[in-house]
C-alpha cells in the first residue's frame, strides 16, 4: 500500500499561498470572462429550484425548463430597470429647475469661500478654469474608459443570461466532471460540499433580495417624510448600492445628497438625509444583516472588507458583489478539508473570549531499577 507523502508545515503553507496568489492572478487577467461567468453561476444556483420545479412538478422538458427559468429571471430585472427608467424620466422633466438650483448652490459656495478664505470670485473662476484645462486630457481618457466599461457592461448583460441557461442545462454534466476528478472515496465529501454551497448561496442571495426591498422601502419612506422629491428613485438606488457591504451605503448617501440639492436650494435637507441614512443603516446592520444575511455566510468583518476591496480591484462593482459569496464558497471547501481547516477558521465569524496555549509538560525520567 502506498504511503501518503507528508510535507512540512512551511512547505504546505507556501503551497497554499502560491495557489491563492495564482488564483488571484488568473482572476485579474481573465476578469472579463471569469466575472460574468461567476455571476451567472451564482444566479444559476439561485434559480435551480425553479428549473427543478418546472421539470419535476410540471413535467417540462429539461431544455424548456431551463429556458423558461432564464426568461423569468430576465423579466424580473427588466421590470426593475423599466421602473427606474420611469423615475429617471420624471427627474429629467425638472431639468431647468435643477440647473437653476445647482447655479444657486454654486453662487452660495463661492460666497462662502470668499468670506472664509478670502478668495474673490474672479480668483475662484481662474482656479476652476486652470483645473478644467489641466483635466481636459485626463477627461478624454476617462471618457474612453467609460465607453469601454459601458460596452463591457452591455456585453455582460447579454452573456450572463446565456451562461445561466447553459449552466442550468449542463449542470449534471458538470457534476459528473467533478466526480471524475476525485477518487470515489471522496465523493461523499464532494456531495456534502456541493450541497452546502447550494444552500449557502441560495440563502445568501435570497437574503440580499429581502434586504434590498426593506432598505429601499425604509429609505424611500424616510426621504418622503423629510420632503425629498425623488424619494422613490433614491430609495431604489440606496437599496441597490447597499448590496455592496460597507462601501455601497456611503456612495448612496453622497448620490442622495447631490440629487436632493438639485431639487431644492435649502441646505438643511442634507441633515435630514444623513439622519435617514444613519437610522436605516442602524436597522440594517443590527437587525436585517444578522438575521437575514450574515447568518447564511458567517464571514467575519475583516475578511469581508478585505475581500470587497480585493474584489473591487479585480472586477470593479461586479467583483465587490461577488466577494462575499465567493469567500463563503471557499469557507465551505476549507472547512471540509483537514489541511485547509485553519484557513476556514480564519474566515469564520467566531469570537472566542479567551485562548490558552497548550504547552507540553516535560515528563520526568523514571528512576532506574536494579
Secondary structure as UniProt FT lines:
FT   HELIX           9..29
FT   HELIX           31..56
FT   HELIX           62..92
FT   TURN            93..94
FT   HELIX           95..117
FT   HELIX           121..134
FT   HELIX           136..169
FT   HELIX           171..181
FT   HELIX           184..186
FT   HELIX           187..226
FT   TURN            229..230
FT   HELIX           231..241
FT   TURN            242..243
FT   TURN            245..247
FT   HELIX           248..263
FT   TURN            267..268
FT   HELIX           269..283
FT   HELIX           284..294
FT   HELIX           295..297
FT   HELIX           301..335
FT   HELIX           338..340
FT   HELIX           341..347
//
